[in-house]
Amino acid sequence: MTDEAQGSPAQENADSGSVLGKERRKPLLLGLGAAVVGVAVLYGAYEFFIGGRSVSTDNAYVSGDNAQVTPLTSGRVIEVLVTDTQPVKKGQLLFRIEDKDQRIALEQAEAELASAQRTYGQSLAQNRALGASAEASEAEINSAKAKLASAQATLTKAQADYSRRAALVGSGAVSAEDLTTAREALASAKAAEGEAHAGLAQMQANAISARRQEDAAVAITQGTTTSTAPQIRQAQAKVDQAKLDLERTVVRAPIDGVIAKRAIQIGQKVQIGSVAMTIVPVNELYVDANFKETQLGNVRPGQNATLTSDFYGSGVKFHGKVVGFAGGTGAAFSLIPAQNATGNWIKVVQRLPVRIELDPKDLQKHPLRIGLSMDAEIDLTGGN
């Protein structure tokens, strides 16, 4: 038999390898398919039982409500007792401002207060004097009335004398000289009675004027004391303000924290409201975690969160709670907000900052600083 009829050994080996490959291909494909299905089942189980119970992000940063130290009185800095990175306690002395101007202002205010108190006392004394004067004027009215009554009695007598003498003139019992004397006495009595009337009217007017002057003076001090009089209270307010300005020349820390961004030096003149330094409250920090909008459907305030910091590594765990959500996405509050009303618009998943409050005990053990990167994971099984 020839080689062509029987076939060469090489050809037989090739044919047998091809047949063996076809036979093994089907189990391999089935195994590969089973592996893909298994991975899909495992991933689905993970998402259902584990992954769906939490959301996480590495786009998170430490934040805090900084306290800006601003002097409330102006002046030259004469002493600075802290520097950047230095921890301070609430009430600790930070720096001093020269207080010469404030002391002068206080002395001037105290002098004005003393003057106001003396003026008030003088007003009270004047009120008493005006009251006495009004009483004296009223007493003179009684005297004027007595004079008027006496003048009226004299006039009545003079009229009677004149009438009697005038009736006797025809009989010759009264001389012309006596009649003239009676007439003159009558005229004098009338004048005296008119003068007494005028004197009484004058005394009454004087008494009314004195009372009105007293009322006008009393109205200024009526219902007041040395502690409630308006002019004294105004002067006292100036004293209190001067004392406050003097106290404000000594600037103390408003909170516990660490000094940052100190901007003053000895000899520098500071103005009211200028920022002298910043205090970071390292024991009251929080984390702003920027989650994708697709992750936030089940996030609620009060849910527990676990965080790690690049500063300490994954071995240190921080604990916290979700406080709330920002009022808008980061893009909405950017300097130049996104304008999506264009023809070539592409949808981009947005991120919304979520505020997470850190446990103060964790911060005491492992202090953080503002701006550090964090990884945040929120447990979706709790919360309101």
Secondary structure, DSSP 8 states (H G I E B T S, - for coil): --HHHH--HHHHHHHHHHHHHHHHHHHHHHHHHHHHHHHHHHHHHHHHHTGGGEEEEEEEEEE---EEE--SS-EEEEEE---TT-EE-TT-EEEEE--HHHHHHHHHHHHHHHHHHHHHHHHHHHHHHHHHHHHHHHHHHHHHHHHHHHHHHHHHHHHHHHHHHHHHTTTTSS-HHHHHHHHHHHHHHHHHHHHHHHHHHHHHHHHHHHHHHHHHHHHHHTT--TTT-HHHHHHHHHHHHHHHHHHTTEEE-SSSEEEE-----TT-EE-TT---EEEE-TTS-EEEEEEEGGG-TT--TT-EEEEEETTTEEEEEEEEEEEEE-SS-TTTTSSS-----STT------EEEEEEEE-HHHHHHS---TT-EEEEEEETTS--
